[in-house]
Amino acid sequence: MLTRDQLLKMLVGLRKVNDIDLVDVDEVLRVSCRESDRKTVRSMAAAIDSIYGSFDYTKSPEFESKLQGKSNAVREMQLRLLNSEKRADALRRLADAITSVLHGDDAYQLVARNQHHHLDELRTLAMSISE
């Protein structure tokens, strides 16, 4: 069976390739977790899917802090500088932060404040997994 960290990595990996719905297949979870943890793992997958689905780096505390106290012109410039490469980098950082959510708070700087409850839920669920 996978550890909590390994399960997080697996779920994030599935979401990155748009296959998060594979957690609904018992055969996939049979090799990943105990039967008693399957419902929890599916809830973790739903939380990760919600985080990814609503991710917008421009609404992250990290990005907002860069703009705090700046003029409108600087704000507009920062938004224009966010090209697809930088947005893709933010998504990669999000994946790393989610997989390490049990060991740090980096994800909270990348996810919009109104989505932090999903991170809290993910942490709680992951901690409840049997190891």
N, CA, C and O atoms as a GROMACS GRO file, in nm:
protein
  524
    1MET      N    1   0.083  -0.118   0.000
    1MET     CA    2   0.000   0.000   0.000
    1MET      C    3   0.089   0.125   0.000
    1MET      O    4   0.199   0.127   0.054
    2LEU      N    5   0.036   0.228  -0.062
    2LEU     CA    6   0.112   0.353  -0.070
    2LEU      C    7   0.102   0.432   0.060
    2LEU      O    8   0.003   0.421   0.134
    3THR      N    9   0.204   0.511   0.088
    3THR     CA   10   0.201   0.601   0.203
    3THR      C   11   0.115   0.722   0.169
    3THR      O   12   0.072   0.738   0.055
    4ARG      N   13   0.090   0.805   0.267
    4ARG     CA   14   0.011   0.927   0.243
    4ARG      C   15   0.077   1.014   0.136
    4ARG      O   16   0.010   1.063   0.045
    5ASP      N   17   0.208   1.033   0.148
    5ASP     CA   18   0.280   1.115   0.050
    5ASP      C   19   0.273   1.055  -0.090
    5ASP      O   20   0.256   1.127  -0.188
    6GLN      N   21   0.287   0.924  -0.098
    6GLN     CA   22   0.279   0.858  -0.227
    6GLN      C   23   0.139   0.868  -0.287
    6GLN      O   24   0.124   0.885  -0.408
    7LEU      N   25   0.038   0.857  -0.203
    7LEU     CA   26  -0.099   0.874  -0.252
    7LEU      C   27  -0.122   1.015  -0.306
    7LEU      O   28  -0.184   1.033  -0.410
    8LEU      N   29  -0.071   1.114  -0.234
    8LEU     CA   30  -0.083   1.253  -0.282
    8LEU      C   31  -0.016   1.268  -0.418
    8LEU      O   32  -0.072   1.330  -0.508
    9LYS      N   33   0.103   1.213  -0.432
    9LYS     CA   34   0.175   1.221  -0.560
    9LYS      C   35   0.098   1.150  -0.670
    9LYS      O   36   0.089   1.200  -0.782
   10MET      N   37   0.042   1.034  -0.639
   10MET     CA   38  -0.036   0.961  -0.738
   10MET      C   39  -0.158   1.042  -0.782
   10MET      O   40  -0.185   1.054  -0.901
   11LEU      N   41  -0.231   1.098  -0.685
   11LEU     CA   42  -0.351   1.174  -0.717
   11LEU      C   43  -0.320   1.300  -0.796
   11LEU      O   44  -0.391   1.334  -0.891
   12VAL      N   45  -0.213   1.370  -0.758
   12VAL     CA   46  -0.173   1.489  -0.833
   12VAL      C   47  -0.131   1.448  -0.974
   12VAL      O   48  -0.165   1.516  -1.071
   13GLY      N   49  -0.058   1.339  -0.986
   13GLY     CA   50  -0.019   1.291  -1.118
   13GLY      C   51  -0.139   1.258  -1.206
   13GLY      O   52  -0.141   1.292  -1.324
   14LEU      N   53  -0.238   1.192  -1.147
   14LEU     CA   54  -0.359   1.162  -1.222
   14LEU      C   55  -0.430   1.289  -1.267
   14LEU      O   56  -0.481   1.297  -1.378
   15ARG      N   57  -0.434   1.389  -1.179
   15ARG     CA   58  -0.500   1.515  -1.215
   15ARG      C   59  -0.424   1.589  -1.323
   15ARG      O   60  -0.484   1.650  -1.412
   16LYS      N   61  -0.292   1.584  -1.316
   16LYS     CA   62  -0.210   1.654  -1.416
   16LYS      C   63  -0.234   1.600  -1.557
   16LYS      O   64  -0.224   1.674  -1.655
   17VAL      N   65  -0.265   1.471  -1.567
   17VAL     CA   66  -0.290   1.411  -1.699
   17VAL      C   67  -0.440   1.392  -1.725
   17VAL      O   68  -0.480   1.318  -1.815
   18ASN      N   69  -0.520   1.461  -1.646
   18ASN     CA   70  -0.666   1.459  -1.663
   18ASN      C   71  -0.727   1.318  -1.652
   18ASN      O   72  -0.822   1.284  -1.722
   19ASP      N   73  -0.669   1.238  -1.562
   19ASP     CA   74  -0.722   1.104  -1.538
   19ASP      C   75  -0.765   1.084  -1.394
   19ASP      O   76  -0.764   0.971  -1.344
   20ILE      N   77  -0.801   1.190  -1.326
   20ILE     CA   78  -0.838   1.181  -1.184
   20ILE      C   79  -0.959   1.089  -1.165
   20ILE      O   80  -0.977   1.032  -1.057
   21ASP      N   81  -1.041   1.074  -1.268
   21ASP     CA   82  -1.158   0.987  -1.255
   21ASP      C   83  -1.121   0.839  -1.243
   21ASP      O   84  -1.208   0.756  -1.215
   22LEU      N   85  -0.995   0.804  -1.264
   22LEU     CA   86  -0.952   0.665  -1.244
   22LEU      C   87  -0.964   0.620  -1.099
   22LEU      O   88  -0.963   0.500  -1.071
   23VAL      N   89  -0.974   0.716  -1.006
   23VAL     CA   90  -0.991   0.676  -0.865
   23VAL      C   91  -1.128   0.612  -0.842
   23VAL      O   92  -1.151   0.550  -0.738
   24ASP      N   93  -1.217   0.624  -0.938
   24ASP     CA   94  -1.347   0.560  -0.926
   24ASP      C   95  -1.342   0.412  -0.965
   24ASP      O   96  -1.439   0.339  -0.949
   25VAL      N   97  -1.227   0.369  -1.017
   25VAL     CA   98  -1.207   0.230  -1.056
   25VAL      C   99  -1.143   0.156  -0.939
   25VAL      O  100  -1.030   0.185  -0.900
   26ASP      N  101  -1.215   0.061  -0.885
   26ASP     CA  102  -1.166  -0.012  -0.768
   26ASP      C  103  -1.032  -0.081  -0.793
   26ASP      O  104  -0.950  -0.090  -0.702
   27GLU      N  105  -1.009  -0.129  -0.914
   27GLU     CA  106  -0.883  -0.197  -0.944
   27GLU      C  107  -0.763  -0.104  -0.926
   27GLU      O  108  -0.657  -0.149  -0.884
   28VAL      N  109  -0.780   0.022  -0.956
   28VAL     CA  110  -0.672   0.119  -0.939
   28VAL      C  111  -0.642   0.138  -0.791
   28VAL      O  112  -0.527   0.140  -0.749
   29LEU      N  113  -0.747   0.153  -0.713
   29LEU     CA  114  -0.726   0.175  -0.570
   29LEU      C  115  -0.689   0.049  -0.495
   29LEU      O  116  -0.629   0.056  -0.388
   30ARG      N  117  -0.723  -0.065  -0.550
   30ARG     CA  118  -0.690  -0.192  -0.484
   30ARG      C  119  -0.539  -0.206  -0.462
   30ARG      O  120  -0.496  -0.260  -0.361
   31VAL      N  121  -0.460  -0.157  -0.557
   31VAL     CA  122  -0.314  -0.166  -0.545
   31VAL      C  123  -0.254  -0.044  -0.476
   31VAL      O  124  -0.133  -0.040  -0.451
   32SER      N  125  -0.336   0.055  -0.447
   32SER     CA  126  -0.285   0.180  -0.392
   32SER      C  127  -0.312   0.200  -0.244
   32SER      O  128  -0.231   0.257  -0.171
   33CYS      N  129  -0.428   0.152  -0.199
   33CYS     CA  130  -0.467   0.178  -0.060
   33CYS      C  131  -0.555   0.066  -0.007
   33CYS      O  132  -0.604  -0.019  -0.080
   34ARG      N  133  -0.572   0.070   0.122
   34ARG     CA  134  -0.661  -0.029   0.186
   34ARG      C  135  -0.805  -0.001   0.146
   34ARG      O  136  -0.842   0.112   0.115
   35GLU      N  137  -0.883  -0.105   0.147
   35GLU     CA  138  -1.024  -0.091   0.112
   35GLU      C  139  -1.093   0.011   0.204
   35GLU      O  140  -1.179   0.087   0.160
   36SER      N  141  -1.055   0.011   0.329
   36SER     CA  142  -1.116   0.103   0.426
   36SER      C  143  -1.081   0.250   0.398
   36SER      O  144  -1.147   0.340   0.449
   37ASP      N  145  -0.978   0.274   0.318
   37ASP     CA  146  -0.935   0.412   0.287
   37ASP      C  147  -0.984   0.460   0.150
   37ASP      O  148  -0.960   0.576   0.114
   38ARG      N  149  -1.050   0.376   0.076
   38ARG     CA  150  -1.089   0.414  -0.062
   38ARG      C  151  -1.178   0.537  -0.067
   38ARG      O  152  -1.159   0.624  -0.151
   39LYS      N  153  -1.276   0.543   0.021
   39LYS     CA  154  -1.366   0.659   0.022
   39LYS      C  155  -1.285   0.786   0.052
   39LYS      O  156  -1.310   0.891  -0.009
   40THR      N  157  -1.192   0.778   0.144
   40THR     CA  158  -1.108   0.893   0.179
   40THR      C  159  -1.021   0.934   0.061
   40THR      O  160  -1.008   1.053   0.033
   41VAL      N  161  -0.963   0.837  -0.006
   41VAL     CA  162  -0.878   0.867  -0.122
   41VAL      C  163  -0.961   0.933  -0.232
   41VAL      O  164  -0.914   1.025  -0.300
   42ARG      N  165  -1.082   0.887  -0.250
   42ARG     CA  166  -1.170   0.951  -0.350
   42ARG      C  167  -1.204   1.094  -0.310
   42ARG      O  168  -1.214   1.182  -0.396
   43SER      N  169  -1.222   1.118  -0.182
   43SER     CA  170  -1.247   1.255  -0.134
   43SER      C  171  -1.124   1.342  -0.153
   43SER      O  172  -1.134   1.459  -0.187
   44MET      N  173  -1.006   1.284  -0.130
   44MET     CA  174  -0.881   1.357  -0.155
   44MET      C  175  -0.871   1.396  -0.303
   44MET      O  176  -0.831   1.507  -0.336
   45ALA      N  177  -0.907   1.302  -0.390
   45ALA     CA  178  -0.904   1.328  -0.534
   45ALA      C  179  -0.999   1.443  -0.570
   45ALA      O  180  -0.966   1.528  -0.652
   46ALA      N  181  -1.116   1.444  -0.509
   46ALA     CA  182  -1.212   1.552  -0.536
   46ALA      C  183  -1.158   1.686  -0.490
   46ALA      O  184  -1.176   1.787  -0.558
   47ALA      N  185  -1.091   1.688  -0.375
   47ALA     CA  186  -1.033   1.814  -0.326
   47ALA      C  187  -0.923   1.862  -0.420
   47ALA      O  188  -0.916   1.981  -0.452
   48ILE      N  189  -0.838   1.771  -0.464
   48ILE     CA  190  -0.730   1.807  -0.557
   48ILE      C  191  -0.789   1.856  -0.689
   48ILE      O  192  -0.740   1.954  -0.746
   49ASP      N  193  -0.891   1.791  -0.736
   49ASP     CA  194  -0.956   1.833  -0.860
   49ASP      C  195  -1.015   1.973  -0.846
   49ASP      O  196  -1.006   2.054  -0.938
   50SER      N  197  -1.074   2.003  -0.732
   50SER     CA  198  -1.129   2.137  -0.708
   50SER      C  199  -1.019   2.242  -0.704
   50SER      O  200  -1.033   2.351  -0.759
   51ILE      N  201  -0.909   2.208  -0.639
   51ILE     CA  202  -0.796   2.302  -0.630
   51ILE      C  203  -0.743   2.332  -0.769
   51ILE      O  204  -0.723   2.449  -0.805
   52TYR      N  205  -0.720   2.228  -0.847
   52TYR     CA  206  -0.669   2.248  -0.984
   52TYR      C  207  -0.770   2.321  -1.071
   52TYR      O  208  -0.735   2.411  -1.147
   53GLY      N  209  -0.896   2.282  -1.059
   53GLY     CA  210  -0.999   2.341  -1.144
   53GLY      C  211  -1.019   2.489  -1.121
   53GLY      O  212  -1.058   2.561  -1.213
   54SER      N  213  -0.993   2.535  -1.001
   54SER     CA  214  -1.013   2.676  -0.970
   54SER      C  215  -0.882   2.754  -0.965
   54SER      O  216  -0.882   2.873  -0.933
   55PHE      N  217  -0.770   2.688  -0.997
   55PHE     CA  218  -0.640   2.755  -0.983
   55PHE      C  219  -0.626   2.872  -1.078
   55PHE      O  220  -0.647   2.861  -1.199
   56ASP      N  221  -0.589   2.985  -1.021
   56ASP     CA  222  -0.560   3.108  -1.096
   56ASP      C  223  -0.450   3.179  -1.021
   56ASP      O  224  -0.473   3.238  -0.915
   57TYR      N  225  -0.329   3.173  -1.076
   57TYR     CA  226  -0.213   3.230  -1.006
   57TYR      C  227  -0.234   3.378  -0.973
   57TYR      O  228  -0.181   3.426  -0.873
   58THR      N  229  -0.308   3.450  -1.056
   58THR     CA  230  -0.328   3.593  -1.030
   58THR      C  231  -0.411   3.619  -0.905
   58THR      O  232  -0.415   3.731  -0.856
   59LYS      N  233  -0.477   3.516  -0.854
   59LYS     CA  234  -0.556   3.531  -0.731
   59LYS      C  235  -0.484   3.472  -0.609
   59LYS      O  236  -0.540   3.469  -0.499
   60SER      N  237  -0.362   3.427  -0.630
   60SER     CA  238  -0.286   3.366  -0.520
   60SER      C  239  -0.232   3.473  -0.425
   60SER      O  240  -0.203   3.584  -0.467
   61PRO      N  241  -0.218   3.438  -0.298
   61PRO     CA  242  -0.157   3.532  -0.203
   61PRO      C  243  -0.017   3.574  -0.247
   61PRO      O  244   0.024   3.688  -0.226
   62GLU      N  245   0.057   3.483  -0.307
   62GLU     CA  246   0.192   3.514  -0.354
   62GLU      C  247   0.189   3.626  -0.458
   62GLU      O  248   0.264   3.723  -0.447
   63PHE      N  249   0.104   3.612  -0.558
   63PHE     CA  250   0.094   3.714  -0.663
   63PHE      C  251   0.037   3.843  -0.608
   63PHE      O  252   0.086   3.952  -0.640
   64GLU      N  253  -0.066   3.832  -0.526
   64GLU     CA  254  -0.126   3.952  -0.468
   64GLU      C  255  -0.026   4.030  -0.384
   64GLU      O  256  -0.029   4.153  -0.382
   65SER      N  257   0.063   3.960  -0.314
   65SER     CA  258   0.162   4.030  -0.231
   65SER      C  259   0.262   4.106  -0.318
   65SER      O  260   0.315   4.208  -0.275
   66LYS      N  261   0.288   4.058  -0.439
   66LYS     CA  262   0.377   4.128  -0.532
   66LYS      C  263   0.316   4.261  -0.576
   66LYS      O  264   0.388   4.356  -0.609
   67LEU      N  265   0.183   4.266  -0.576
   67LEU     CA  266   0.114   4.385  -0.625
   67LEU      C  267   0.074   4.482  -0.515
   67LEU      O  268   0.032   4.595  -0.542
   68GLN      N  269   0.086   4.438  -0.392
   68GLN     CA  270   0.042   4.521  -0.279
   68GLN      C  271   0.118   4.655  -0.278
   68GLN      O  272   0.241   4.659  -0.278
   69GLY      N  273   0.041   4.761  -0.277
   69GLY     CA  274   0.098   4.895  -0.272
   69GLY      C  275   0.153   4.946  -0.403
   69GLY      O  276   0.213   5.054  -0.408
   70LYS      N  277   0.134   4.871  -0.510
   70LYS     CA  278   0.184   4.910  -0.642
   70LYS      C  279   0.079   4.990  -0.717
   70LYS      O  280  -0.041   4.979  -0.689
   71SER      N  281   0.124   5.069  -0.811
   71SER     CA  282   0.034   5.149  -0.893
   71SER      C  283  -0.042   5.060  -0.991
   71SER      O  284  -0.005   4.945  -1.014
   72ASN      N  285  -0.148   5.117  -1.048
   72ASN     CA  286  -0.225   5.042  -1.148
   72ASN      C  287  -0.140   5.005  -1.268
   72ASN      O  288  -0.157   4.897  -1.325
   73ALA      N  289  -0.048   5.093  -1.306
   73ALA     CA  290   0.039   5.065  -1.421
   73ALA      C  291   0.128   4.944  -1.393
   73ALA      O  292   0.147   4.859  -1.480
   74VAL      N  293   0.180   4.935  -1.273
   74VAL     CA  294   0.265   4.822  -1.236
   74VAL      C  295   0.182   4.694  -1.231
   74VAL      O  296   0.227   4.588  -1.274
   75ARG      N  297   0.061   4.704  -1.178
   75ARG     CA  298  -0.028   4.588  -1.174
   75ARG      C  299  -0.056   4.535  -1.314
   75ARG      O  300  -0.048   4.415  -1.338
   76GLU      N  301  -0.089   4.625  -1.405
   76GLU     CA  302  -0.117   4.585  -1.543
   76GLU      C  303   0.006   4.521  -1.608
   76GLU      O  304  -0.005   4.423  -1.681
   77MET      N  305   0.123   4.577  -1.580
   77MET     CA  306   0.246   4.522  -1.636
   77MET      C  307   0.270   4.381  -1.584
   77MET      O  308   0.306   4.291  -1.662
   78GLN      N  309   0.252   4.360  -1.454
   78GLN     CA  310   0.272   4.226  -1.396
   78GLN      C  311   0.176   4.124  -1.458
   78GLN      O  312   0.214   4.010  -1.483
   79LEU      N  313   0.054   4.166  -1.483
   79LEU     CA  314  -0.043   4.075  -1.546
   79LEU      C  315  -0.003   4.041  -1.689
   79LEU      O  316  -0.017   3.927  -1.732
   80ARG      N  317   0.048   4.140  -1.763
   80ARG     CA  318   0.092   4.115  -1.900
   80ARG      C  319   0.214   4.024  -1.904
   80ARG      O  320   0.232   3.948  -1.999
   81LEU      N  321   0.297   4.031  -1.801
   81LEU     CA  322   0.419   3.950  -1.798
   81LEU      C  323   0.391   3.802  -1.768
   81LEU      O  324   0.479   3.718  -1.784
   82LEU      N  325   0.270   3.773  -1.724
   82LEU     CA  326   0.233   3.635  -1.694
   82LEU      C  327   0.199   3.560  -1.823
   82LEU      O  328   0.082   3.540  -1.855
   83ASN      N  329   0.301   3.521  -1.895
   83ASN     CA  330   0.280   3.448  -2.019
   83ASN      C  331   0.249   3.301  -1.989
   83ASN      O  332   0.247   3.259  -1.873
   84SER      N  333   0.225   3.225  -2.092
   84SER     CA  334   0.187   3.084  -2.073
   84SER      C  335   0.297   3.004  -2.005
   84SER      O  336   0.267   2.911  -1.930
   85GLU      N  337   0.423   3.038  -2.029
   85GLU     CA  338   0.534   2.967  -1.964
   85GLU      C  339   0.533   2.989  -1.813
   85GLU      O  340   0.554   2.895  -1.736
   86LYS      N  341   0.509   3.112  -1.772
   86LYS     CA  342   0.504   3.141  -1.628
   86LYS      C  343   0.382   3.080  -1.562
   86LYS      O  344   0.387   3.036  -1.447
   87ARG      N  345   0.272   3.075  -1.635
   87ARG     CA  346   0.152   3.011  -1.581
   87ARG      C  347   0.174   2.860  -1.567
   87ARG      O  348   0.131   2.799  -1.470
   88ALA      N  349   0.242   2.800  -1.665
   88ALA     CA  350   0.274   2.657  -1.658
   88ALA      C  351   0.368   2.630  -1.542
   88ALA      O  352   0.356   2.527  -1.474
   89ASP      N  353   0.461   2.720  -1.519
   89ASP     CA  354   0.553   2.705  -1.405
   89ASP      C  355   0.475   2.712  -1.274
   89ASP      O  356   0.504   2.637  -1.180
   90ALA      N  357   0.378   2.800  -1.267
   90ALA     CA  358   0.295   2.809  -1.146
   90ALA      C  359   0.218   2.679  -1.123
   90ALA      O  360   0.203   2.636  -1.009
   91LEU      N  361   0.170   2.618  -1.229
   91LEU     CA  362   0.101   2.488  -1.216
   91LEU      C  363   0.196   2.379  -1.168
   91LEU      O  364   0.158   2.294  -1.087
   92ARG      N  365   0.320   2.379  -1.218
   92ARG     CA  366   0.419   2.282  -1.170
   92ARG      C  367   0.447   2.302  -1.022
   92ARG      O  368   0.457   2.206  -0.946
   93ARG      N  369   0.461   2.427  -0.983
   93ARG     CA  370   0.484   2.458  -0.842
   93ARG      C  371   0.365   2.416  -0.757
   93ARG      O  372   0.382   2.369  -0.645
   94LEU      N  373   0.244   2.435  -0.811
   94LEU     CA  374   0.124   2.393  -0.739
   94LEU      C  375   0.126   2.243  -0.716
   94LEU      O  376   0.096   2.196  -0.606
   95ALA      N  377   0.161   2.167  -0.818
   95ALA     CA  378   0.168   2.021  -0.804
   95ALA      C  379   0.266   1.982  -0.694
   95ALA      O  380   0.234   1.899  -0.609
   96ASP      N  381   0.383   2.042  -0.694
   96ASP     CA  382   0.483   2.013  -0.590
   96ASP      C  383   0.431   2.051  -0.452
   96ASP      O  384   0.451   1.979  -0.354
   97ALA      N  385   0.364   2.165  -0.445
   97ALA     CA  386   0.314   2.213  -0.316
   97ALA      C  387   0.203   2.124  -0.262
   97ALA      O  388   0.196   2.099  -0.142
   98ILE      N  389   0.117   2.076  -0.349
   98ILE     CA  390   0.009   1.987  -0.305
   98ILE      C  391   0.066   1.854  -0.257
   98ILE      O  392   0.022   1.800  -0.156
   99THR      N  393   0.164   1.801  -0.330
   99THR     CA  394   0.220   1.673  -0.288
   99THR      C  395   0.294   1.682  -0.155
   99THR      O  396   0.314   1.581  -0.088
  100SER      N  397   0.333   1.802  -0.117
  100SER     CA  398   0.403   1.819   0.011
  100SER      C  399   0.318   1.895   0.113
  100SER      O  400   0.371   1.953   0.208
  101VAL      N  401   0.186   1.894   0.093
  101VAL     CA  402   0.097   1.970   0.180
  101VAL      C  403   0.103   1.924   0.326
  101VAL      O  404   0.071   2.000   0.417
  102LEU      N  405   0.143   1.801   0.348
  102LEU     CA  406   0.153   1.751   0.485
  102LEU      C  407   0.278   1.800   0.556
  102LEU      O  408   0.291   1.787   0.678
  103HIS      N  409   0.371   1.856   0.480
  103HIS     CA  410   0.500   1.894   0.537
  103HIS      C  411   0.531   2.043   0.525
  103HIS      O  412   0.637   2.088   0.569
  104GLY      N  413   0.441   2.119   0.467
  104GLY     CA  414   0.468   2.261   0.450
  104GLY      C  415   0.344   2.337   0.408
  104GLY      O  416   0.239   2.278   0.382
  105ASP      N  417   0.358   2.468   0.401
  105ASP     CA  418   0.246   2.555   0.369
  105ASP      C  419   0.258   2.624   0.233
  105ASP      O  420   0.185   2.719   0.206
  106ASP      N  421   0.348   2.578   0.148
  106ASP     CA  422   0.368   2.643   0.018
  106ASP      C  423   0.240   2.651  -0.063
  106ASP      O  424   0.217   2.751  -0.132
  107ALA      N  425   0.158   2.549  -0.056
  107ALA     CA  426   0.034   2.549  -0.135
  107ALA      C  427  -0.057   2.666  -0.098
  107ALA      O  428  -0.130   2.718  -0.182
  108TYR      N  429  -0.053   2.706   0.027
  108TYR     CA  430  -0.139   2.816   0.072
  108TYR      C  431  -0.099   2.950   0.009
  108TYR      O  432  -0.180   3.042   0.003
  109GLN      N  433   0.025   2.961  -0.038
  109GLN     CA  434   0.068   3.082  -0.106
  109GLN      C  435   0.030   3.083  -0.254
  109GLN      O  436   0.029   3.188  -0.318
  110LEU      N  437  -0.001   2.965  -0.306
  110LEU     CA  438  -0.033   2.954  -0.449
  110LEU      C  439  -0.183   2.945  -0.477
  110LEU      O  440  -0.228   2.977  -0.587
  111VAL      N  441  -0.259   2.902  -0.379
  111VAL     CA  442  -0.402   2.882  -0.396
  111VAL      C  443  -0.476   3.003  -0.339
  111VAL      O  444  -0.443   3.052  -0.231
  112ALA      N  445  -0.575   3.050  -0.412
  112ALA     CA  446  -0.654   3.166  -0.367
  112ALA      C  447  -0.709   3.141  -0.227
  112ALA      O  448  -0.746   3.029  -0.192
  113ARG      N  449  -0.713   3.247  -0.148
  113ARG     CA  450  -0.758   3.234  -0.009
  113ARG      C  451  -0.895   3.170   0.003
  113ARG      O  452  -0.921   3.093   0.097
  114ASN      N  453  -0.984   3.200  -0.090
  114ASN     CA  454  -1.119   3.143  -0.082
  114ASN      C  455  -1.121   2.993  -0.116
  114ASN      O  456  -1.227   2.930  -0.109
  115GLN      N  457  -1.005   2.936  -0.152
  115GLN     CA  458  -0.994   2.794  -0.179
  115GLN      C  459  -0.912   2.720  -0.074
  115GLN      O  460  -0.891   2.599  -0.084
  116HIS      N  461  -0.865   2.792   0.027
  116HIS     CA  462  -0.783   2.730   0.131
  116HIS      C  463  -0.855   2.618   0.205
  116HIS      O  464  -0.792   2.526   0.256
  117HIS      N  465  -0.987   2.626   0.211
  117HIS     CA  466  -1.061   2.519   0.279
  117HIS      C  467  -1.040   2.384   0.210
  117HIS      O  468  -1.046   2.280   0.275
  118HIS      N  469  -1.016   2.385   0.078
  118HIS     CA  470  -0.986   2.259   0.008
  118HIS      C  471  -0.851   2.203   0.053
  118HIS      O  472  -0.836   2.082   0.067
  119LEU      N  473  -0.755   2.291   0.075
  119LEU     CA  474  -0.624   2.246   0.125
  119LEU      C  475  -0.636   2.191   0.266
  119LEU      O  476  -0.576   2.089   0.300
  120ASP      N  477  -0.715   2.259   0.348
  120ASP     CA  478  -0.738   2.212   0.486
  120ASP      C  479  -0.803   2.074   0.483
  120ASP      O  480  -0.763   1.983   0.556
  121GLU      N  481  -0.903   2.058   0.397
  121GLU     CA  482  -0.972   1.931   0.385
  121GLU      C  483  -0.876   1.822   0.337
  121GLU      O  484  -0.877   1.710   0.388
  122LEU      N  485  -0.793   1.855   0.238
  122LEU     CA  486  -0.698   1.759   0.184
  122LEU      C  487  -0.600   1.713   0.293
  122LEU      O  488  -0.571   1.594   0.303
  123ARG      N  489  -0.551   1.806   0.372
  123ARG     CA  490  -0.460   1.771   0.482
  123ARG      C  491  -0.528   1.676   0.581
  123ARG      O  492  -0.472   1.574   0.621
  124THR      N  493  -0.649   1.712   0.620
  124THR     CA  494  -0.723   1.632   0.717
  124THR      C  495  -0.747   1.491   0.663
  124THR      O  496  -0.728   1.392   0.734
  125LEU      N  497  -0.790   1.484   0.539
  125LEU     CA  498  -0.815   1.353   0.477
  125LEU      C  499  -0.688   1.270   0.467
  125LEU      O  500  -0.687   1.152   0.500
  126ALA      N  501  -0.580   1.333   0.420
  126ALA     CA  502  -0.454   1.260   0.405
  126ALA      C  503  -0.403   1.208   0.538
  126ALA      O  504  -0.350   1.097   0.546
  127MET      N  505  -0.418   1.287   0.644
  127MET     CA  506  -0.372   1.244   0.775
  127MET      C  507  -0.455   1.128   0.828
  127MET      O  508  -0.408   1.054   0.915
  128SER      N  509  -0.576   1.110   0.778
  128SER     CA  510  -0.661   1.002   0.827
  128SER      C  511  -0.633   0.868   0.756
  128SER      O  512  -0.687   0.765   0.795
  129ILE      N  513  -0.549   0.870   0.654
  129ILE     CA  514  -0.514   0.747   0.582
  129ILE      C  515  -0.431   0.656   0.672
  129ILE      O  516  -0.338   0.702   0.739
  130SER      N  517  -0.464   0.530   0.673
  130SER     CA  518  -0.388   0.431   0.752
  130SER      C  519  -0.250   0.411   0.689
  130SER      O  520  -0.236   0.399   0.567
  131GLU      N  521  -0.150   0.408   0.775
  131GLU     CA  522  -0.014   0.379   0.724
  131GLU      C  523   0.042   0.260   0.794
  131GLU      O  524   0.155   0.219   0.765
   0.00000   0.00000   0.00000
